[in-house]
Amino acid sequence: MLKYVLKRVGLALVTLLIIVFLLFWLVRVMPGNPFPSERMNDIQIANKRAEMGLDDPVLVQFWRYITRALQGDFGNGTSLYYGVPINTVMSTAIGNSFRIGGIAVLLGTAVGLLLGITAALHRGKFLDGFCTVFSIIGVCVPSYVFLIFLQYNFAFRIPFFPYFFDASRFAFSSVLPSLSLSLFTMSTIARFTRNEMVEVFDSDYVRLAASKGLHGRRLVLRHVLRNALIPIVTVLAPLVVDLLTGALVVEKIYGINGIGKLMVDAITGEGIDYNYVLALGILYSALYIGVMLLVDLLYGVLDPRIRVSAKGEEA
Amino acid sequence: MSESTKAILAVKNLDISFRTNAGVVHAIRGVTFDMEKGETVAIVGESGSGKSVSCKAIMGLLDSNAIVNSGEIWYTYTDENGQTQKVDLLKMPIKQLRQKINGQHIAMVFQDPMTSLDPTMPIGKQIMEGILLHKKTTKEAARARALELLQLVGITDAEKRFKNYPHQLSGGMRQRVVIAIALAADPDVLICDEPTTALDVTIQAKILELIKDIQQKMGLSVIYITHDLGVVAKVADYVDVMYAGKIIEVGNVNEIFYDPKHPYTWGLLSAMPDLETDDDRLYSIPGSPPNLLHEPPGDAFADRNPFALAIDKKAAPPFFRVSPTHIAATWLLHPDAPKIEMPKELQLRLERARKEVEKYL
């Protein structure tokens, strides 16, 4: 098993390196540059380019970038927050995004599972229909529309929650964005859980378990849920990454200084901030690869069939 | 088989419909049969005749769209205080059925061993589950019993296999495990729903031998659901032939195989492959079973029956008694009916089979 894990981690690192290179190259060939052309003349820009090493061959630049990045230095802002180390700005943004996204993940998964299980246990009855309608609405309504709805009702008409994000009252002001972000995850998980469980309920092995005399909660916990969870993990993984990396629009609307907002600003600011685009791109990719790796390993824990075939690979 | 007071299991006038998108399907139209302790009863019939549904009704495993219109399933057993209890399983709340009957009194072996084991649980644990549920024992005792069961069903290396997951076992082995699970809490009645259909022919015989062997060792009563007459001949004491949701002929195994009375049973026996027939083609009963969405008036088999009488289209035949143990529902047995014998070809065949068997006795 250990060999399998190491192999997977190694592959993940190679993938990441390739992605970093592609990102680096794409950012360089992208039209536009880090300098606001209206306020700088050609000579100033040429000087700046030389100073930042942008005239060197791409491979040389890449080598320089990657050696620094490996030491944890992702450079300074070039047009956004000029001269301030990216790490400082990013750590605040990551903190905000992860906390709000994290709450949304927990809320969405917990409520989604609960809704899905409830629907499956009451198949064909009112609760099932209710959960289905809820999850269809949840999947269809974009999170920022739901956020505006929440803002209007619970910040404007009933001024209970803050209208905009306020870092000094973090817990309180993260309720509305977290809630609106969790809606999609909640609905997707609910729908999936319901369908998976209904399928497992219909399976021969659950019938066999019932014929042993198992019933009620014991039957659901031991035989139904465990088997239904395996495919749910697959859908959950990309949803988690999406939430953690910050929803661009929600952060923008609610004025959260998160990485989603940072990404938008880095691209649409006065000049494209190469270093931010790169650093954020790497962060997204690393998270995605990391979570996928985690899911693959988690599969082995949940599904013995996969665990053993992994062992087979090892031999 | 007469109505017996000694019956361990007695199904009376079972009548079940299914709600489907196309309408209500009347799948079971008054099934009555009973069995005594230690007997082996085979229920035979083609797919869709209602064999499985009848047994699922006994186990309380009917799908949620099933409607039980009427019927009783009387089960007689000795409870933990040594009292003889007689209960109607159809009236029993599902929770009570699971706690008191399923597993410890009536257990079931399913058709497909590839799908009937939980893929995420080691097989040993799946066997222990039933023991721990019904017997007041420690985990260690349950484990020891599970190992014993694995050996009983012929799994070598029980200790090692105990921790295996279902996918690590072959089909035949899995079916052995399913049998071990069914036996875990010492049931009195074992329902085998086509236990060998999904297995290789070579394994089939072994599994049948195994069930027979265990039946003798543990004094079980066994119900076989099957469409394989070869299986029936091998294991059954009594045979119930089912067609379109009804039992149409009942008899002991000799009566059904050597002196069948119902044209449908003739058809089934003629459709069995035989090494010595002159005809190259395998006989099959013409037509297909009636669609029970629209129940046919009269005898459901009339349309496919070359010997059908005019009355078959109008009224369903009652049972006529042939011998104390042999009854058949066909108008051909009515005193006023014309004398019609089974087809010559089948007669010769059965005669041949009888001589073949006598050679070995």
Interface residues (C-beta under 8 A of the other chain):
Chain A: R123 G124 S203 D204 Y205 V206 R207 L208 A209 A210 S211 K212 G213 L214 H215 G216 R222 H223 R226 N227 I230 L302 D303 P304 R305 V308
Chain B: M59 G60 L61 S64 I94 K95 R98 Q99 I101 N102 G103 Q104 A107 M108 F110 Q111 D112 T115 S116 L117 D118 P119 T120 M121 P122 E129 G130 L133 H134 Y165 H167 Q168 V178 I181 A182 A184 A185
